[in-house]
């Protein structure tokens, strides 16, 4: 029985496959910048030598009151992820303590977690436990 392909045919196909792979392995050419635009400046690496885990750079801008309020609202919105946990209330209390300590270290005051907000989170937790909802 005669082979269907000769060694030369197989070698030609293998060479073609290797050439295609080599072409795909090359990094893409950089995108051309439209005329008149400068490419973005490369990001400078930060120097954190000598800083402890709780130290921050002097001269960094502090958050405004509005930015702080937005950040607090976003942080508190995360409390809902504990709605399925039977210890949700205790977890929320501990997270509030951590939030208060972090803001006090920054010289800011934590607005109280209103009764309505706490009740909404706790109702959601109770409903999740009562309905057997789990994540």
C-alpha positions in Angstrom: 0.0 0.0 0.0 1.4 3.3 -1.0 1.3 6.3 1.5 -1.0 9.1 0.6 1.4 11.8 1.5 5.1 11.9 1.0 7.6 13.1 3.5 8.1 16.3 1.4 4.4 17.1 1.6 4.3 16.6 5.3 7.4 18.8 5.7 5.9 21.5 3.6 2.7 21.6 5.7 4.7 21.6 8.9 6.8 24.5 7.7 3.7 26.5 6.8 2.1 25.8 10.2 5.3 27.0 12.0 5.5 30.1 9.8 1.8 31.0 10.7 2.5 30.5 14.4 5.6 32.7 14.2 3.5 35.4 12.6 0.9 35.2 15.3 3.6 35.3 18.1 4.9 38.7 17.0 3.8 41.6 19.2 1.2 43.8 17.5 2.5 47.0 15.9 1.8 50.1 18.0 -1.3 52.0 17.0 -0.6 55.0 14.9 -1.3 58.3 16.7 -3.5 60.8 15.0 -1.6 63.8 13.8 -1.1 66.5 16.5 -1.8 64.2 19.5 0.9 63.2 21.9 0.9 59.6 23.3 0.0 59.5 27.0 3.0 59.9 29.3 4.2 56.7 30.9 3.1 56.2 34.4 5.8 56.9 37.0 6.3 54.1 39.5 5.6 55.0 43.1 8.3 54.8 45.7 7.0 53.2 48.9 10.4 52.6 50.5 10.3 53.3 54.3 6.6 53.4 54.6 4.7 51.1 56.9 1.4 49.4 56.0 -0.7 52.2 57.6 1.4 55.2 56.4 0.5 57.3 53.5 2.4 59.8 51.4 2.4 63.4 52.6 1.0 65.7 50.0 -1.6 63.3 48.7 -4.9 65.2 48.3 -7.5 64.5 50.9 -11.1 63.6 49.9 -13.6 66.5 50.0 -16.7 66.2 52.2 -18.8 65.2 49.2 -16.3 62.5 48.1 -16.2 61.2 51.7 -20.0 61.0 51.9 -20.1 59.2 48.6 -17.4 56.7 49.8 -19.3 56.1 53.0 -22.5 55.5 51.2 -20.8 53.0 48.9 -19.2 51.2 51.8 -22.5 51.0 53.7 -24.2 49.7 50.6 -21.9 46.7 50.8 -23.5 45.7 54.1 -26.3 44.1 52.1 -24.0 41.3 51.1 -24.3 40.0 54.7 -28.1 39.8 54.4 -28.0 36.0 54.3 -25.7 35.7 57.3 -27.3 35.0 60.7 -24.6 37.1 62.2 -25.2 40.0 59.8 -26.0 42.5 62.6 -22.8 41.8 64.4 -20.8 42.0 61.2 -22.4 45.3 60.3 -21.5 46.7 63.8 -17.9 45.6 63.5 -17.6 47.1 60.0 -19.1 50.4 61.3 -16.4 50.4 64.0 -13.7 49.9 61.4 -15.2 52.7 59.2 -15.3 55.1 62.2 -11.7 54.3 63.1 -10.5 54.8 59.5 -12.2 58.2 59.2 -11.1 59.4 62.6 -7.5 58.5 61.7 -8.0 60.8 58.7 -9.5 63.6 60.9 -13.1 63.1 59.6 -16.3 62.4 61.5 -18.5 59.5 60.5 -22.1 60.5 60.1 -24.4 58.2 62.1 -25.8 55.1 60.5 -29.5 56.2 60.5 -32.1 53.9 62.1 -33.9 53.8 58.7 -30.7 52.5 57.0 -30.0 50.0 59.7 -33.6 48.8 59.7 -33.6 48.4 55.9 -30.4 46.3 56.0 -31.7 44.2 58.9 -35.1 43.7 57.3 -33.4 42.5 54.2 -31.3 40.1 56.3 -34.4 38.8 58.1 -36.2 38.3 54.8 -33.2 36.5 53.3 -33.0 34.1 56.3 -36.8 33.6 56.4 -37.0 32.8 52.7 -34.0 30.5 52.7 -32.1 32.8 50.3 -28.4 32.0 50.1 -25.7 33.4 47.9 
